[in-house]
Amino acid sequence: MNYPNYQAMKIANILLTLMFVAFAAFQYNDTDGQGLLWMALYALIAGIFAFAIFQKYSRPVVWVALGLCAIAALLTAHGVWEFATNHDGVGLAQGMSNEYPYIELTREFGGAIISVLSLLFVLRQIKKQQVALPVS
């Protein structure tokens, strides 16, 4: 059964699937040793959105992914603080450097927050789908 705005949600899910596939691909060249972890996390989220295109949801999988993203955000949040207080004029577009580890941490934090918000969007879709289902 289609819920209201199904076509708009389908397009959004396609775009978000492609975005997270791209995020996973960008991790291929990650030099800090955590690239495979981030690649797996982004691939999981891309998979969640790929299934959402067809209105196929697994609430437990979404919650596990949401928990992993929240943990990732907590583990990288200190990098945002370091960037805000010590960035010495160095921007986030600066390349990886042992001298400025907070650049990568800040980027990872941003990815985790984008992931959390995106997964909340999926949970909203699940709720809307349940509301649209007829009561039998």
C-alpha positions in Angstrom: 0.0 0.0 0.0 1.2 3.5 -0.8 1.3 6.1 1.8 0.8 9.8 1.1 3.6 11.4 -1.0 4.9 7.9 -2.1 6.5 9.2 -5.3 8.3 12.0 -3.5 9.6 9.5 -0.9 10.7 7.1 -3.6 12.7 9.8 -5.3 14.2 10.9 -1.9 15.1 7.3 -1.1 16.8 6.8 -4.5 18.8 10.0 -4.0 19.8 9.0 -0.5 20.8 5.5 -1.6 23.1 7.0 -4.2 24.5 9.5 -1.7 25.4 6.8 0.8 26.9 4.6 -1.9 29.1 7.6 -2.8 29.9 8.1 0.9 31.0 4.5 1.1 33.1 4.8 -2.1 34.8 7.9 -0.8 36.1 5.9 2.2 38.1 3.7 -0.1 41.1 6.1 0.1 40.7 6.8 3.9 44.2 6.7 5.4 43.4 6.7 9.1 42.7 3.0 9.2 39.0 3.3 9.8 37.9 3.4 6.2 36.5 -0.1 6.2 34.4 0.6 9.2 32.9 3.8 7.7 32.5 2.1 4.3 30.5 -0.7 6.0 28.4 1.7 7.9 27.6 3.8 4.9 26.9 0.7 2.8 24.5 -0.5 5.5 22.7 2.8 5.3 22.6 2.7 1.5 21.1 -0.7 1.8 18.4 0.5 4.2 17.5 3.3 1.7 17.6 0.9 -1.2 15.0 -1.3 0.5 13.0 1.8 1.4 12.6 2.6 -2.3 10.3 -0.5 -2.4 8.7 0.3 1.0 10.6 -2.6 2.6 11.7 -1.7 6.1 13.3 -3.5 9.0 12.9 -1.4 12.1 15.5 -3.4 14.1 18.1 -2.9 11.4 17.4 0.8 11.2 17.7 1.1 15.0 21.0 -0.8 15.0 22.4 1.5 12.3 21.1 4.5 14.2 22.9 3.3 17.4 26.1 2.8 15.5 25.9 6.3 14.0 25.2 7.8 17.4 28.2 6.0 18.8 30.3 7.2 15.9 29.1 10.8 16.5 30.0 10.5 20.2 33.5 9.1 19.4 34.3 11.9 16.9 32.6 14.9 18.6 35.8 15.9 20.4 37.3 16.6 16.9 34.7 19.3 16.3 35.6 21.0 19.6 39.3 20.8 18.7 38.5 22.2 15.2 36.4 25.1 16.7 39.1 26.1 19.2 42.4 25.2 17.5 42.0 25.1 13.8 44.8 27.7 13.2 43.0 28.9 10.0 43.1 25.4 8.5 39.8 24.5 6.8 38.0 21.2 6.5 39.0 20.9 2.9 42.6 20.6 4.0 44.2 17.2 3.3 44.8 14.6 5.9 47.7 15.4 8.2 49.0 14.0 11.5 49.4 17.7 12.5 45.6 18.3 12.2 43.8 15.1 13.2 40.7 17.0 14.1 40.0 17.7 10.4 39.2 14.0 9.8 37.4 13.7 13.1 35.2 16.7 12.2 34.4 15.2 8.8 33.6 11.9 10.4 31.3 13.6 12.9 29.5 15.4 10.1 29.0 12.1 8.3 27.7 10.5 11.5 25.2 13.3 12.0 24.0 13.2 8.4 23.6 9.5 8.8 21.6 9.9 12.1 19.3 12.5 10.4 18.8 10.3 7.4 17.9 7.2 9.5 15.4 9.3 11.4 13.9 10.1 8.0 13.5 6.3 7.4 11.9 5.9 10.8 9.4 8.6 9.9 8.6 6.7 6.7 8.0 3.5 8.6 5.6 5.4 10.9 3.8 7.0 7.9 3.5 3.6 6.2 1.9 2.1 9.4 -0.6 4.9 9.6 -1.5 4.4 5.9 -2.2 0.7 6.4 -5.9 -0.3 6.7 -7.0 -1.7 9.9 -8.3 -5.3 9.5 
